[in-house]
Amino acid sequence: MTMTKTTQLAARCKRWTPAVNAVLVAFVLVVPTVVILFGGRIGEQPAVWIKTAVAGIRRGETDDASFLHRETTHDERLLGGLLVEGFDQESCHSRYQSAVYRRNPGRKPSQYLVSKLRSHEALQRRCGPGTAAYANALEQLKAGKSPASPECRYVVSISYRGLGNRIIAAASAFLYAVLTDRVFLVDPSNSMDELFCEPFPNTSWLVPPGFPIWYQGFYLSTPERYGKMREDGVLRTDATNGSTASGELPAFAYIHLDHNQTAHDKLFFCDDDQRLLSNIQWLLIRTDGYIAPGLFLVEAFQEELQMMFPERDAVFHHLGRYLFHPTNRVWGLITRYYDAHLAWAQRVVGIQVRVGWSESPETLKQIKTCTQNEGLLPAVLGEEDEEPLVKTTAPRGGGAKPTAVLMTSLRAWYYDSMKGMYWERATANGEVVVFDQPSHEEVQRYGVKSHEHKAWAEMYLLSMTDTLVTSGESTFGYVAQGLAGMRPWVLDMGMVNSTVGWPCSRDMSMEPCYHVPPPYGCKRREDAGKIVPHVRHCKDWPTGLKLVDTKDW
């Protein structure tokens, strides 16, 4: 007869020396008192060891760490068909491991989207860097003209601004590439090549060295800016296939969709202009935003988008999980932190705090009120309330599992304040709440690799939680909620220093908000947020546009 796990553990205990037994007893007695004292910062090994040990003791599985991750099927590991087999797993651990760490398995993609992705991968292999077609396209670009019927067409996403901006910009530029049958290439600057694995099998999405155009400097004054060429009459839409004053189309067009885009730049979202652009072989797009809602306003794309995304609020959810796989270095940061600080908890709440130059007591109060009023965290007892009796016995199989709270912010003050409140006072329902914060960089450091690695790791960790609270208007939060596949509670940043309003509200969808969309439709002066039912104005940025599921609204 085989021994039960409890019997096996007891047998092992008998072999321990009295000194070891005494140490274990002291450890078990002390840990419940000090567990909230230890911060969850990267590199603090004592806290890591204690929490990992506590998790095993509570579950009665000190010799088995399998409980840290949920069991997944083969289909779940491939994200319902979003991913394809055949990649070298050693080169990118996260691609096939991410599903094991996710508490929420996420939405299932449509079969039509899966087929479109397989077709696009074939296009990337046929026309991407290193192919004869790509070499030929570069020669056409150097010659300064677009061929009448190009074998392959390309869109390049120019990487700039913060990491959250770069991620949502690349995702929506990729959507445009899929819709228009263009090879998708990403500017490798700003650590894009060190943060993300290659998403396409047997080819690269990075612009290779030696590209003949220095596009990083493109901006409003660039002569090839599409809006400028339309405004100056260099490009016209009055011909069937588009035309220029000279009769030849340019070799490339620079699409400027930054915050200061002009009305002519926004013609990009009009059907006539899309027909014109379809004849230009190279498009280079600069945006720091999520342009996908604008693409849903283009009538020529709407039928295709409907088949690809029958759930309109899951566009970034699917594209983000398809494209953005942390490199092994970043994945190591993610998995080590998750296993040590979060995996043992019954429930994990993520709180993302976007801050200015100083700590804000108003924002702290807002976080407390939001999380407690919405039932995300338990209330704490007042100073006059008596401490409840601590139960020293637990049902067989272990006691109640605590709630872990993952906080991310450039500053440690919010974390220290919340952690201190839940340590100094008992919760009203007796629940144990443990706070963690991986890092506090104090300021955003553009271009610093270690900072970018931590930022990407923390976005991903937030996406692994059960419940999420984000700061309004934050692309950092947009990425986390989209990858997680959940509608967050959003802290209303306009409420700070105000005595009115509600501290947070549930977002209308998990999609990012497009902050600077075209305000009106192309054919008539109609509010862009009222043209189609699944494109609405954002709660956190009222002039912005967001994709929603009409079943929910």
Disulfide bonds with the S-S distance in Angstrom:
Cys92-Cys197 2.16
Cys127-Cys152 1.93
Cys270-Cys522 1.98
Cys370-Cys504 2.07
Cys513-Cys538 2.07
